[in-house]
Amino acid sequence: MEGVALTSESGPTMQETPLSANVEEYLEWIYRLSREQAEVTTTDLARSLKVSPASVTGMVKRLAERGLIIHERYHGITLSEEGRVVALRTIRRHGLLERLLVDVLGMPWHSVDELAGKLEHHITPEVEERLRNLLGHPTTCPHGQPIDWDLPAGDVRLGTLVPGDEVLISRISDETPEFLTYVAELGMVPGARLEVASRAPFNGPLLVRVNNQEYALGDEVCAKVWVVPSAAVS
């Protein structure tokens, strides 16, 4: 059985026993999905990781045997405390790497998720700490996703709003190049102010205003854009 790094949530310890990149990737996605929805299923993981359902079933069984997740048949997947520590560590390193690639190396924000996903599994505790210091201890990645995701979040999906609401965009949960390019073209980036103008009848598209421009957004887009509610907008 591969060892588990029992790190504190505030940062890594001096010694870590590495898990495989594949194991870390699964734990990371289980945590990410758990923050977006009530239950994480094998179907969700297969879709997010772009692998076959059979591959997910086999890995989930191994992760449960290793004590990294809790999974009962016909029930959702949850992380054990050990699995949660690994997931948060991996997410933290992913966010720091994205910040390095965008803020220091000048790479476009829509192209860094995949590269950071490859590099995050090879970062040592010392490199992680140096990255954090170099970058000035950032709290989010370039897409607004929390770097230390165990902290409380107060944002909601854009699709939950009603006409008249004024919000600030907090994060984009879909980091694929196509989606990030699309929302950037609309000016819908973290920190942008957005006003909900109206919604088409029968739960139709949401009409929003961004930078004095109006756009009709479907449910898929509204589910992937997270905002700070109007009460929090100064």
Secondary structure by P-SEA (a helix, b strand, c coil): ccccccccccccccccccccaaaaaaaaaaaaaaaccccccaaaaaaaacccaaaaaaaaaaaaaaccccccccbbbbbcaaaaaaaaaaaaaaaaaaaaacccccccccccaaaaaaacccccaaaaaaaaaaacccccccccccccccccccccccccccccccccccccccccaaaaaaaaaacccccbbbbbccccccccbbbbbcccbbbbbcaaaaaacccccccccc
